[in-house]
């Protein structure tokens, strides 16, 4: 029983990071109706930026964090302006393919920069392990998990109570109606890409503080899209729930099935989850079912 609880807690802490990546995908889709793959690269570059500012540059971690968030936001702004802005009014599938092309373009740059090596952040988070009732709680993962939950709360408050947040919600409902009320939809698109890129950057820092900056980091964007699809592409609470469930599924299945099948269960759990949700509930747990009348 204790082993199961340990796997469950570790899964929850990892799932919080997946949920943060999924939230970045949801933010873009809520306002633009585009499911983005590009945020996997923004996440990876956010981690790499933080490594550069904190390690080789030797900056204090608060300054390195601020510069990383600015760089991540700028990256999201450039992606929206250079690629997706030109596709407004075009089929949404074309925009989705462009995000895939952006992913592949930046993946080449990312692999060239890290040269197949892993890079660790200098010490800036607690590295010890907390012992509670026979359970082991790594402090780094615990801090990252709490950070993810706090950021989720801030995003919920932002959407609910700020003028920009209300504009984002209005644009998500109907672009033409939002424009008729004086809301600049193009400006909203830029703002949401900047915000979602910052969220992805935080997710990259939190993830790389546990796993280091390595070549497979951009692939977490696929898990973020899986989480967003599971919860519903319009739902931030759905992304949170989907991320936590994916973290639990990965750790529990790996803990019990890896000794039987020889390993690798954790790597395929996300794809099994994605297949099941697409087969049985393609709009996600909390997604909106849209009915079009001909």
BELMOLIN-V281755 format. One record per helix or strand of 3 or more residues. SS is the DSSP state (~ for helix, > for strand). FROM is the first residue (numbers start at 1). TO is the last residue. If there is no record, write none. Layout:
ss/from/to
SS/FROM/TO
SS/FROM/TO
This chain:
ss/from/to
~/2/32
~/39/54
~/61/82
~/84/87
~/92/114
>/129/132
>/135/138
~/139/161
~/163/173
~/175/180
~/185/211
~/217/231
~/236/261
~/265/280
